[in-house]
Structure formats: structure tokens, C-alpha cells
């Protein structure tokens, strides 16, 4: 079907597929308008749609991790009010907290780098590092070990399909991590 439409329009089957996907996405009406006015190409608009879907997926993962953390905390409160005496239960909440921080950091990096069309990976990674630290403190972890913070940052970078060596080779990020090591 796409092939026949492409033949009639004088474009490839892939281009027809991309246009279909662009038109299916309800959240990017400005980009569709720019496409119709010739301000952006089909490929540019298609990349915007993919980016939007990536962001939505990362946001949903973040929400799911938060729900899991809240569920674990609620289970803890229901089973044992007051102080948490069971080490296994505390560990479970800690693990769920780390999973939420990972998911949140991934979405935060996506927002800082891709959604805001920031071309500076180092800046987005630096902001994400600070946000990871803030979340650790907010969750009462006080100070996450620097290795954990670095691993969470690397996870966020990889989930955003950025080469992690870009961050490993960044002097700015390495200096920031060095401050955490102290």
C-alpha cells in the first residue's frame, strides 16, 4: 500500500511511512504545520516524532518506578508502622528508590538535552549529576556513593542513546565526579 502511494506521489515507501507516523502523532501539531509550510523536511519532522515518543516512554518508565517505590513504602507502612525494623524491607525500599532515581535521571537528561534542543551534552550531563545528588538527599540517602551516581549518570546517557565515552572523556564531567569522590 505504502509503495503504491509512494509511486503516485513520486516518493519512496519509507517517506510515505514517515509521513504516516508524523500525522499519527497528535502532540506535535506545530511541527506538522512547519512541515506543511516547508519549514522542516519530512526527515526532520519524523525525528521530532521519534524524540517525542522517546520522551513519553522515558516519562512512563519514571512514573512506573515512582509507583513501585510508593507501593513498597505503602506496604512497609501497612505492615509495620513506626520504625522499620526489617532490614530486607529497608533494602527493598532503597533499591526501589535507586530504580526511581535511575529512571528520573534518564528522563531528566532527555529533557535537558533533547527536549530543550540543548546541543551541549556536558551541560545536560552536569545538570543531571546535580539532580541525581539532589534526589539522593531528598530520599534521605544523604550522600549516594560517587560510584552509584556515576553509574546512574552512565545509565541515563546510554538510555538516551548517547555514547557513554563522550561523558567518560569529558573533562567537565570528570571534574564534577572528582568533587563527589572527596
C-alpha positions in Angstrom: 0.0 0.0 0.0 2.7 2.5 1.0 4.6 1.6 -2.1 1.7 2.4 -4.4 1.1 5.7 -2.6 4.8 6.5 -2.9 4.7 5.8 -6.6 1.8 8.1 -7.2 3.4 10.8 -5.1 6.8 10.3 -6.5 8.4 9.4 -3.2 9.7 6.3 -1.5 7.7 3.8 0.5 9.8 4.9 3.5 8.9 8.5 3.1 5.2 7.6 3.0 5.6 5.6 6.2 7.4 8.5 7.9 4.6 10.9 6.9 2.0 8.5 8.2 3.8 8.3 11.6 4.1 12.1 11.7 0.4 12.6 11.1 -0.5 10.0 13.7 1.3 11.9 16.4 -1.2 14.3 18.0 1.4 16.1 20.2 3.5 17.8 17.6 1.0 19.9 15.7 3.5 22.8 15.4 5.9 20.5 13.6 3.2 19.3 11.3 2.3 22.9 10.5 6.0 23.6 9.8 6.2 20.5 7.6 3.2 21.7 5.6 4.7 25.1 5.2 8.0 23.6 4.0 9.9 25.0 7.1 11.1 21.5 8.0 11.7 18.4 6.0 9.9 15.1 6.4 13.0 13.6 8.0 13.3 16.4 10.5 9.6 16.2 11.4 10.0 12.4 11.7 13.0 12.8 14.1 10.8 15.1 16.2 8.1 12.5 16.4 10.6 9.8 17.4 12.1 12.1 20.0 8.6 12.9 21.4 7.9 9.1 21.6 11.2 8.6 23.3 10.4 11.2 25.9 6.9 9.8 26.5 8.4 6.3 27.0 11.1 7.6 29.4 8.4 9.6 31.3 6.3 6.4 31.6 9.3 4.4 33.0 9.9 7.2 35.5 6.2 7.1 36.6 6.3 3.3 36.9 9.4 3.4 39.0 7.8 6.1 41.3 4.7 3.9 41.6 6.8 0.9 42.6 8.6 3.0 45.2 5.3 4.3 46.6 3.9 0.8 46.7 6.9 -0.5 48.6 6.7 2.3 51.0 2.9 1.8 51.5 3.4 -1.9 52.1 6.0 -1.0 54.7 3.7 1.4 56.4 0.8 -1.1 56.4 2.8 -4.0 57.7 4.9 -2.2 60.3 4.0 1.3 61.5 6.7 3.4 63.1 10.4 2.4 62.7 11.3 0.0 60.0 13.0 -2.9 61.8 13.2 -5.4 58.9 16.5 -5.0 57.1 15.1 -6.7 54.0 12.2 -4.3 53.7 14.6 -1.3 54.1 16.8 -2.7 51.4 13.8 -3.2 49.1 12.8 0.5 49.5 16.4 1.6 49.0 16.5 -0.5 45.7 13.2 0.9 44.5 14.5 4.4 45.4 17.6 3.8 43.3 15.5 2.5 40.4 13.4 5.6 40.5 16.4 7.9 40.6 17.8 6.0 37.5 14.5 6.4 35.6 14.2 10.0 36.7 17.8 10.8 35.8 17.2 9.3 32.3 14.1 11.4 31.7 15.8 14.5 33.2 18.8 14.1 30.9 16.4 13.7 27.9 14.6 16.9 28.9 17.9 18.8 29.5 19.5 17.6 26.3 17.0 16.5 23.7 13.6 18.2 24.6 15.2 21.6 25.1 17.3 21.1 22.0 20.5 21.8 24.0 23.5 20.9 21.9 25.8 20.7 24.9 25.9 17.1 26.2 28.3 18.2 29.0 25.9 20.8 30.3 23.0 18.4 30.3 25.1 15.7 32.0 26.3 18.2 34.6 22.7 19.2 35.4 21.7 15.6 35.6 24.5 14.8 38.0 23.3 17.6 40.3 19.8 16.3 40.1 20.9 12.8 41.0 22.6 14.2 44.1 19.5 16.3 45.0 17.3 13.2 44.7 19.6 11.1 46.8 19.4 13.7 49.6 15.6 14.1 49.1 15.2 10.4 49.6 17.2 10.6 52.8 20.1 8.6 51.4 22.2 11.7 52.4 25.1 11.1 50.1 24.9 8.4 47.4 28.4 6.9 46.8 30.1 8.6 43.9 30.3 5.2 42.0 26.5 4.9 42.2 26.0 8.5 41.0 28.4 7.8 38.1 26.6 4.6 37.2 23.2 6.3 37.3 24.6 9.0 35.0 26.0 6.4 32.6 22.7 4.6 32.6 20.9 7.8 31.7 23.3 8.6 28.9 23.0 5.1 27.4 19.2 5.0 27.7 19.3 8.3 25.7 21.4 6.6 23.0 24.4 8.8 23.6 27.9 7.2 23.5 28.9 6.9 27.2 32.6 7.5 26.2 31.5 11.1 25.4 30.8 11.6 29.1 33.8 9.5 30.3 36.1 11.6 28.2 34.6 14.9 29.3 36.9 16.9 31.5 34.0 18.9 32.9 32.1 15.8 34.0 35.2 14.1 35.3 36.0 17.2 37.4 32.4 17.1 38.8 32.7 13.4 39.6 36.1 14.1 41.3 34.4 16.6 43.6 31.9 13.9 44.5 34.7 11.5 45.3 36.0 13.8 48.0 
